[in-house]
Amino acid sequence: MGSDYTTNRDFTRSLQLRGKAEKFIVGGGQPHKRSNPPDPVIIDYGKGCHIWDADGNEYIDYLMAYGPVLLGYAYPRVMEAVTEQIKRGNIFNVGHPLEIELAEKLVELIPSAERVTYFVGGSDATTGAVKLARAYTNRDKVVRSGYHGWHDWCHSEAGALKATAQNTLSMEYNDLVSLSDLFKENKDEIACVIMEPTGYQLPEEGYLEDVKSLCHENNTLLIFDEVKTGFRYSLGGAQEYFGITPDMSVFSKAMANGFGIAAVVGKKEIMDEVAGVWVAATFHGEVSMVAAALATIAEMEEKDGITYLWDQGEKLLNGYREITERLNIDFARIEGAGSMPFFGFNGGDDKKDRIIDIFYKKTLDDGLYLPRGHIWFVSLSHRDEDIARTLEISESALKYAKQKV
Ligand SMILES: Cc1ncc(COP(=O)(O)O)c(C=O)c1O
């Protein structure tokens, strides 16, 4: 299919840089960061919810580095906290007062947190949580639902050890029968169910409660992977928002406004029993990251960030509902909630696919970075004028695409 739309943007510098990257970085960049024009290829800097690529093209961003940037890019309070800590040293041989302060804060905020252990990122932490669950239950098998990272236990791409993935079973979200069948087929073998509590789909009435009951009837731990939802649905995560307390949980992305830190938290009777299990790495609890997390959480608390994020996310979702109804676009997908909204499409025939293609190209050209096939992330820096501009550009791109096709 030839394209119906040609970008007006200049990507000369980005493409020069990419040529150089291809000589030195595997694949020219980390797999999730590889892109082609008209998508931005190399980002120069960000401020608030705006990013500028290497050619100076500006975008309002709704991917926010895949979720971590909760307050906004280069957010002054967090930058200052990190800078102050770096001047005093970044990592040490033994503990530091700030890591205790952060752990105390997490215990105050997160319902399932009575004990905290630090990690550097989401994959690291979900793997740690699974290891702790296996140690606690003395069982091998894991049931998963959602994305949990790139480590061998949770994916089966080239290079993953097949024997590891064989112990990982998948359940369908919002389908209790798929979980109860797994329990029947793997009696007394499942160490934990690790799941994203929500995402594109919200949990059906009673679903999360039923998952928890089923886990406990089978002496299996329930772990909420709150890597995306943590500090977004509420400061205590989706578990606080939906009122379901799992046995353990994993937090990462939005915790430190873009600095690399993660935590596994859990009930004390579980975590104390596995305190001797070896989950340890040099950069766990890097103090400047801990300082970033404390500053991020303090800002969210002082600004009532959660209310703000929900308001902005709902303005977007309502705006898209209104526009697509008015323009009679019956193949739009409007999903998610709060600071994790999603607007996209169900394609499937040539005409729809061409409209979709033009929509994304035109909105990019007009300055929107809209995640395609990924949940969106709203930040504390998405102001009313950014939302209004987003809806305005989206509407005009939809009208343009419909008229072109
Ligand atoms: C729910 C969830 N868990 C785990 C991960 C893995 O985190 P990371 O990419 O930091 O390793 C991700 C990343 O997108 C995620 O969304």
The ligand as a Tripos MOL2 file, in Angstrom:
@<TRIPOS>MOLECULE
LIG
   16    16     1     0     0
SMALL
NO_CHARGES

@<TRIPOS>ATOM
      1 C1          3.8030   -3.9350   33.7250 C.3       1 LIG1
      2 C2          5.2620   -3.9730   33.3870 C.ar      1 LIG1
      3 N1          6.0680   -4.8080   34.0770 N.ar      1 LIG1
      4 C3          7.3810   -4.8840   33.8260 C.ar      1 LIG1
      5 C4          7.9690   -4.1210   32.8340 C.ar      1 LIG1
      6 C5          9.4340   -4.2230   32.5580 C.3       1 LIG1
      7 O1         10.0420   -3.0520   32.9810 O.3       1 LIG1
      8 P1         11.4420   -2.5790   32.3660 P.3       1 LIG1
      9 O2         11.2070   -2.2600   30.9350 O.co2     1 LIG1
     10 O3         11.8000   -1.3800   33.2030 O.co2     1 LIG1
     11 O4         12.4340   -3.6730   32.5700 O.co2     1 LIG1
     12 C6          7.1730   -3.2330   32.1070 C.ar      1 LIG1
     13 C7          7.7540   -2.4010   31.0390 C.2       1 LIG1
     14 O5          7.0750   -1.8540   30.1960 O.2       1 LIG1
     15 C8          5.7790   -3.1590   32.3840 C.ar      1 LIG1
     16 O6          4.9690   -2.3330   31.7140 O.3       1 LIG1
@<TRIPOS>BOND
     1     1     2 1
     2     2     3 ar
     3     2    15 ar
     4     3     4 ar
     5     4     5 ar
     6     5     6 1
     7     5    12 ar
     8     6     7 1
     9     7     8 1
    10     8     9 2
    11     8    10 1
    12     8    11 1
    13    12    13 1
    14    12    15 ar
    15    13    14 2
    16    15    16 1
@<TRIPOS>SUBSTRUCTURE
     1 LIG1         1 GROUP 0 **** ****
